[in-house]
């Protein structure tokens, strides 16, 4: 089983990034998928989730209206489109499905 995130990087405030998470080794379409993040010195926090078959999204209040989660079951991939990024969005972003976690991808928002 693998979840591999990509798409992180350094971006200026107000900028955008799109994270991807490619799954393998399990039946992706059967799982709700989630994005979490962990900033330095803070606990890991839930960011967004999307249900398995209906693809219904849900967001933390801190990112609502700025982030969009979606999935492509044909590619076993979940995405997180992040717009209007703020310095407080700086964190390592993790993909999660069931008991499975990715290794994380760093997002840094700084001028």
C-alpha positions in Angstrom: 0.0 0.0 0.0 1.3 3.4 -0.9 0.1 7.0 -0.9 2.5 9.4 -2.6 1.9 13.1 -2.3 3.4 15.7 -4.7 3.0 19.3 -5.7 4.3 21.1 -2.6 6.7 23.9 -2.7 7.4 27.6 -1.9 4.8 30.1 -2.9 4.1 33.7 -2.2 1.1 34.8 -0.1 -1.9 34.9 -2.4 -0.5 32.2 -4.6 -1.8 28.8 -5.5 -0.6 25.2 -5.4 -2.2 21.9 -6.4 -1.3 18.9 -4.4 -1.8 15.4 -5.7 -1.9 12.0 -3.9 -1.6 8.8 -5.9 -2.8 5.7 -4.2 -1.8 2.1 -4.9 -2.3 -1.3 -3.3 -5.8 -0.8 -2.1 -9.3 -0.2 -3.7 -9.1 3.6 -3.8 -12.6 4.1 -4.9 -14.0 2.5 -1.7 -12.3 4.9 0.6 -13.1 8.4 1.8 -9.9 10.4 1.4 -8.6 13.2 3.5 -5.9 15.8 3.6 -4.2 16.8 6.9 -1.5 19.2 7.6 1.1 19.7 10.4 2.8 23.0 11.0 6.1 23.1 13.0 5.4 22.8 16.7 1.7 22.1 16.2 -0.5 19.0 16.1 -1.6 17.5 12.9 -5.0 18.9 11.8 -7.6 17.8 9.3 -7.9 20.1 6.3 -10.4 18.5 3.9 -12.1 15.2 3.0 -14.0 13.7 0.2 -16.4 10.7 0.3 -15.8 7.6 -1.7 -18.6 7.2 -4.2 -20.5 10.5 -4.1 -17.3 12.6 -3.9 -18.9 14.9 -1.3 -16.3 17.4 0.0 -15.9 18.8 3.4 -13.5 21.5 4.7 -12.0 22.9 7.8 -13.2 26.4 8.5 -9.7 27.7 8.1 -9.6 26.7 4.4 -13.2 26.9 3.4 -13.6 29.0 0.2 -9.9 28.8 -0.6 -9.2 25.1 -0.9 -10.9 22.5 -3.1 -10.6 18.7 -2.8 -11.5 16.4 -5.6 -10.7 12.9 -6.7 -10.3 10.9 -9.9 -11.1 7.2 -9.1 -9.9 6.1 -12.5 -6.4 7.4 -11.6 -6.6 6.5 -7.9 -5.7 10.1 -7.2 -7.0 12.8 -4.8 -6.1 16.4 -5.3 -6.1 19.5 -3.1 -6.3 22.8 -5.0 -5.1 25.6 -2.7 -5.8 29.2 -3.6 -5.2 32.5 -1.8 -2.5 30.9 0.2 -1.5 32.5 3.5 1.6 32.2 5.6 -0.4 30.2 8.2 -1.0 27.5 5.6 2.7 26.6 5.8 2.9 23.0 6.9 3.6 19.5 5.8 0.5 18.2 4.0 -0.5 14.5 4.3 -2.9 12.4 2.4 -4.9 9.8 4.3 -7.3 7.0 3.4 -8.4 4.5 6.0 -5.3 3.4 7.9 -3.0 4.6 5.2 -0.9 7.7 5.2 1.5 9.3 2.7 4.9 10.6 3.6 3.8 14.3 3.3 4.7 17.2 1.0 6.0 20.5 2.3 4.1 23.7 1.5 5.7 27.0 2.4 3.9 30.3 2.0 6.3 33.2 2.3 7.4 36.4 0.6 
